Each structure stands twice: as C-alpha cells, then as structure tokens.
Amino acid sequence: MITTPESLKSHRIKLATLESVMQGRVRYSPAKSAWLIAMSLGAVVGGIATFSWVSFGIFLVSTATVLLLGHSLGSHRKLIHDSYQCPEWLEYILVYLGVQVGLAGPLGLLRQHDLRDYAQRLPECHPYLRHGRSFWADGWWQLHCELLLEHPPAVNVEARIAQNRFYQFLERTWMLQQLPPALVLYVLGGWGFVFWGVCARVTAGVVGHWLIGYFAHNRGAMRYRVVGAAVQGRNIRFTSLLTMGESWHNNHHAFPGSARLGLYSGEWDPGWWVLVMMKKLGLVWRIRLPSDLCERPELEVVEH
C-alpha cells in the first residue's frame, strides 16, 4: 500500500487510491498529433520556402517572449504555482502569452501539470507520467498520445481559476488563439512571417517542452533528492537561458512553490530577473522563495 507524503495532502489532485496513477493505457491522440504535424510541416516546408533573416528574427523574438512571459511567468510560476501576486490584468496578459506556446489551454495545462507533479512524488507511477521509457518511445507518447487512467483523479482547481470566464474561453479556443498573431504577421510580412512567427514558434515550444521534460527527469545534476519519489528532477545547466530558467528542474522539484528557480550562484534564471524588475516597478509582490515554503521532511541534500 502506497502512503501519501505529508506535502501532498493539500495538493489539487485527489485520488480514490494512490495506485490509480499506475493503472492506465497510452492511446494515440489524433487531434494532438495532427496539431503538431500541421505546425511542423508549416515550419519546415513553409519556413524553408520563405526564409529570410527578418522572418527568422521574428521567430526568435516571438518564441523567447512567449516562453519567458507566457509559459514560465504566466502559466507555470503564476497560474499553476501562484508563486507571486500581480494585478489581474497582468496575470491575464501573461497567461494569454502562455497559451501562445501552443501546448494546451490554461486549465488543461494546469491539470496535466498537477497530475504529473502529484504522481512523480509517489513511490511509483505510470511511465508516461515520469518520462520513463526510451527517448524515442517517450517522444511518441508525449507528442502524439495521451494517458487514459482507469480511475482518473479529481482535480480540485480553485474557483478563482476554474470559474474564471476568461480562462474558460481560452480553454475552449486555445488552438484558435494562434489566428490573431497569424493575421497580424501576414499583414506585416506575408506567409513567411506566419510560417516563422507561428508555425515554427509553436513547433519549437511543443517539441522543446517535451525535450526538457525528458532530460530533466532522466539526465543532469542533482542538488536535492525527494526521498520516496518515483522520479527525481534534474538540473540542465546549458539550457537555462533557452528555457528561461525552467531547466533548473531539480531545484523546482525541491521547492515547487518558489518563484525563483535558479537558486545558487551561476544558475541563470531569466524568469526571476524579470520578476525582480517587475517588483521594482510595483507590478508584482508577495514573491515566494524556498524560505517561505513549508518544510518537507522527505527532502534531503545530495552531492551534485
């Protein structure tokens, strides 16, 4: 019998039996697969046919913007972990930019993240939830398939998020939200801007998210160990700038509620740098750090 760690008792996820995170099957998802294939074809075929340095520059700027402000600060550190406070209008902008990454709607992304987070902290979980297969097999699973648990858990998302009409709208229309920037880019520079500013950006965001997830749970340095967890987070130093600090995943597993992910000297964390700047401007407050979180008896320091 698996017992629940103390730190999970206030988690959004509630399971009828803890063993249910091991019982399920992976099924091909036509919609998920078609989304990535369509964007990838647009990026490769359309991108090559219309390449220009200006279009490539738009790809770099737009990808960095949605990863930094959207995925890291909006979807992850704010919506999912609520690790800092900000005005509602700013939260909406950041979460909207997070939707532009192309992974899922805000509510779907939150539920996916929380299920994976909960399962990984247990002694055992389904290999889909812990990136537990070979590189290519995991890529197929994560990019083209979905996990169907025999006994899906209840996800108790707080009413502030679950009943928010803006988030509900984004959840229903998250794929369609690529159309507004596509239209603007087409007007400004034609199909080249669209292929690079939308298709290539989404492809990089989706595939990059999987790549970091795979390596951050299988390779890399560890400063902390969560005793009894099915999988440990790993720090991937050389991708810290590309991921806006999200690749300090061992730190994140240790202190999931911390707004700062790069905790030590030399651990570059662009998301944290922007939060510090926003705090100086009075745009964010009550930023949570590891010292603000509850002590976790299952956390121990290890050599890295």
C-alpha positions in Angstrom: 0.0 0.0 0.0 1.3 3.4 -1.0 1.0 6.1 1.6 0.6 9.8 0.8 3.5 12.1 1.7 2.6 14.9 4.0 3.4 17.6 1.4 0.7 16.1 -1.0 -2.2 16.3 1.4 -3.0 19.8 0.3 -2.4 19.1 -3.4 -5.1 19.9 -6.0 -5.1 16.2 -7.0 -7.2 13.8 -5.0 -7.1 10.1 -5.8 -9.5 7.4 -4.7 -6.5 5.0 -4.4 -2.9 6.1 -4.8 -2.2 3.0 -7.0 -4.5 4.5 -9.7 -1.6 6.6 -11.1 -0.1 3.3 -12.3 -3.2 1.9 -13.9 -3.9 3.2 -17.4 -3.1 2.9 -21.0 -1.5 5.2 -23.5 -3.7 5.9 -26.6 -2.9 7.7 -29.8 -4.5 11.2 -29.9 -5.4 12.2 -33.4 -6.0 15.9 -32.5 -2.8 16.3 -30.5 -0.8 14.6 -33.3 -2.4 16.5 -36.1 -1.8 19.8 -34.3 2.0 19.1 -34.1 2.3 17.6 -37.6 0.5 20.6 -39.1 2.7 23.1 -37.3 5.8 21.2 -38.1 5.0 21.0 -41.8 4.3 24.7 -41.8 7.6 25.3 -40.0 9.8 23.1 -42.2 8.2 23.3 -45.6 6.8 26.8 -45.4 9.7 28.1 -43.4 12.4 26.9 -45.9 10.4 28.2 -48.9 10.0 31.7 -47.4 13.2 32.0 -45.3 14.6 35.5 -44.6 16.6 36.8 -41.8 13.8 39.1 -40.8 11.4 36.1 -40.5 14.0 34.2 -38.5 14.4 37.2 -36.2 10.6 37.2 -35.7 10.8 33.5 -34.7 13.5 34.2 -32.2 11.8 37.2 -30.6 8.3 35.7 -30.5 9.5 32.4 -29.2 11.6 34.0 -26.4 8.6 36.3 -25.5 6.0 33.5 -25.1 8.4 31.2 -23.3 9.6 33.8 -20.8 6.5 35.9 -20.2 3.9 33.3 -21.1 5.0 29.8 -20.2 7.5 30.5 -17.4 6.0 33.5 -15.7 2.3 33.2 -16.7 1.4 29.5 -17.0 3.9 28.0 -14.6 5.1 30.3 -11.9 1.8 32.2 -11.6 -1.3 30.2 -12.7 0.0 26.8 -11.6 2.0 27.6 -8.6 0.8 31.1 -7.6 4.3 31.9 -6.5 3.8 35.7 -6.8 1.0 38.1 -6.9 0.2 40.7 -9.5 -2.7 42.8 -10.9 -5.4 40.7 -12.6 -4.8 42.4 -16.0 -1.2 41.5 -15.9 -2.0 37.9 -15.0 -4.4 37.7 -17.9 -1.7 39.0 -20.4 0.9 36.5 -19.1 -1.4 33.6 -19.2 -2.6 34.5 -22.7 1.0 34.6 -23.8 1.4 31.1 -22.2 -1.4 29.9 -24.5 0.6 31.1 -27.4 3.2 28.5 -26.7 0.7 26.0 -28.2 0.8 23.3 -25.6 -2.8 23.4 -24.3 -5.4 25.7 -22.8 -4.6 27.2 -19.3 -7.0 24.8 -17.4 -5.8 21.7 -19.4 -2.2 22.6 -18.9 -2.7 23.1 -15.1 -4.5 19.7 -14.8 -1.8 17.9 -16.8 1.0 19.5 -14.8 -0.6 18.8 -11.4 -1.3 15.1 -12.2 2.3 14.6 -13.3 3.6 16.5 -10.3 1.5 14.5 -7.9 2.3 11.1 -9.5 6.0 11.8 -9.6 6.2 12.4 -5.9 4.7 9.0 -5.1 6.9 5.9 -4.9 5.6 4.6 -8.2 3.6 6.0 -11.1 2.9 5.2 -14.8 6.0 5.6 -17.0 4.1 8.2 -19.1 3.9 10.4 -16.1 7.6 10.1 -15.3 9.1 10.1 -18.8 10.1 6.5 -18.0 10.6 5.0 -21.5 13.4 5.3 -24.0 14.0 8.6 -25.7 12.1 7.9 -29.0 9.3 5.9 -27.3 8.8 8.8 -24.8 8.7 11.3 -27.6 6.0 9.3 -29.4 4.0 9.1 -26.2 4.3 12.7 -25.1 3.9 14.3 -28.5 1.3 12.1 -30.2 -0.5 10.2 -27.4 -2.5 10.7 -24.2 -2.7 8.7 -21.0 -6.1 7.3 -20.1 -6.1 6.3 -16.4 -8.5 3.6 -15.3 -9.5 5.7 -12.3 -8.9 9.4 -13.2 -8.3 11.6 -10.2 -10.4 14.6 -9.1 -8.5 17.8 -9.7 -9.7 20.4 -7.2 -8.8 23.6 -9.1 -9.7 26.7 -7.0 -12.8 28.6 -8.1 -10.7 31.7 -8.9 -9.2 29.8 -11.8 -11.8 27.1 -12.7 -14.7 29.5 -12.8 -12.9 32.4 -14.5 -14.7 33.2 -17.8 -11.5 34.4 -19.5 -9.7 31.2 -18.7 -12.7 29.1 -19.7 -12.8 31.0 -23.0 -9.1 30.3 -23.6 -9.5 26.7 -22.8 -12.2 26.3 -25.4 -10.3 28.2 -28.1 -6.6 27.7 -27.3 -5.8 26.4 -30.8 -7.7 29.3 -32.4 -5.7 31.8 -30.4 -2.9 31.4 -33.0 -5.1 33.1 -35.5 -4.8 36.7 -34.2 -1.0 36.8 -34.3 -1.0 34.9 -37.6 -3.3 37.6 -39.1 -1.1 40.5 -37.8 2.1 38.7 -39.1 0.5 38.1 -42.5 -0.4 41.8 -42.9 3.1 42.8 -41.9 5.1 40.4 -43.9 3.1 37.7 -45.7 3.3 33.9 -45.3 7.0 34.0 -44.4 6.2 35.8 -41.2 3.3 33.4 -40.4 5.4 30.3 -41.0 8.2 31.5 -38.8 6.2 33.6 -36.3 3.5 31.0 -35.7 4.3 27.5 -37.1 8.0 27.4 -36.2 7.3 29.1 -32.8 4.7 26.5 -31.8 6.7 23.6 -33.1 9.8 24.8 -31.1 7.6 25.3 -28.0 5.9 21.9 -28.1 8.9 19.8 -29.0 11.2 21.8 -26.7 8.8 21.4 -23.8 9.0 17.6 -24.3 12.8 17.6 -24.7 13.3 19.5 -21.5 10.8 17.3 -19.7 12.5 14.1 -20.8 16.1 15.2 -19.9 15.1 17.0 -16.7 13.7 13.7 -15.4 16.5 11.4 -16.7 19.8 13.3 -17.1 21.5 16.1 -15.3 22.8 17.2 -11.9 21.0 16.9 -8.6 21.4 19.1 -5.5 18.4 17.7 -3.8 16.6 14.3 -3.6 12.9 13.9 -2.7 13.0 10.6 -0.7 10.5 8.1 -1.9 9.6 9.8 -5.1 9.1 7.8 -8.3 11.4 10.2 -10.2 13.8 13.0 -9.4 14.1 16.3 -11.1 17.5 17.2 -12.7 19.2 20.5 -13.4 20.2 21.1 -17.0 22.7 23.9 -16.8 23.4 24.6 -20.5 19.7 25.2 -21.4 18.9 27.6 -18.5 18.8 30.6 -20.9 16.8 28.8 -23.6 14.2 27.7 -21.1 14.1 31.0 -19.2 15.2 29.2 -16.0 12.8 26.3 -16.2 15.6 23.7 -16.7 16.6 24.1 -13.0 14.2 21.3 -12.5 15.9 19.7 -9.6 15.5 22.9 -7.7 11.9 23.1 -8.7 11.2 19.5 -7.5 12.7 20.5 -4.2 10.8 23.8 -3.9 7.8 23.7 -6.3 6.2 26.8 -4.8 9.3 29.0 -5.3 9.1 31.8 -7.9 12.9 31.6 -8.2 14.2 28.5 -10.0 17.9 29.3 -10.3 18.7 29.3 -6.6 22.5 29.4 -6.5 25.4 31.5 -8.0 25.7 30.8 -11.7 22.2 29.4 -12.1 20.9 31.8 -14.7 17.1 32.3 -14.4 15.7 34.9 -16.8 12.2 34.5 -15.4 13.5 35.5 -12.0 15.3 38.5 -13.4 12.1 39.8 -15.0 10.2 39.2 -11.7 12.8 41.3 -9.8 12.4 44.1 -12.4 8.6 43.9 -12.2 8.8 44.1 -8.4 10.8 47.3 -8.6 8.1 48.7 -10.9 5.4 47.8 -8.4 3.8 45.2 -10.7 4.4 42.1 -8.6 4.5 41.4 -4.9 4.5 38.6 -2.3 7.1 36.7 -4.2 7.6 33.3 -2.6 11.1 31.8 -2.1 12.2 28.5 -0.6 12.4 30.1 2.8 8.7 31.0 2.6 7.6 27.4 2.0 6.7 24.7 4.5 9.4 22.3 5.5 9.4 19.0 3.6 10.7 16.0 5.7 11.2 14.0 2.6 13.7 16.5 1.1 17.4 15.8 1.5 20.6 17.4 0.1 22.8 15.3 -2.0 26.1 15.7 -3.9 25.7 17.1 -7.4 
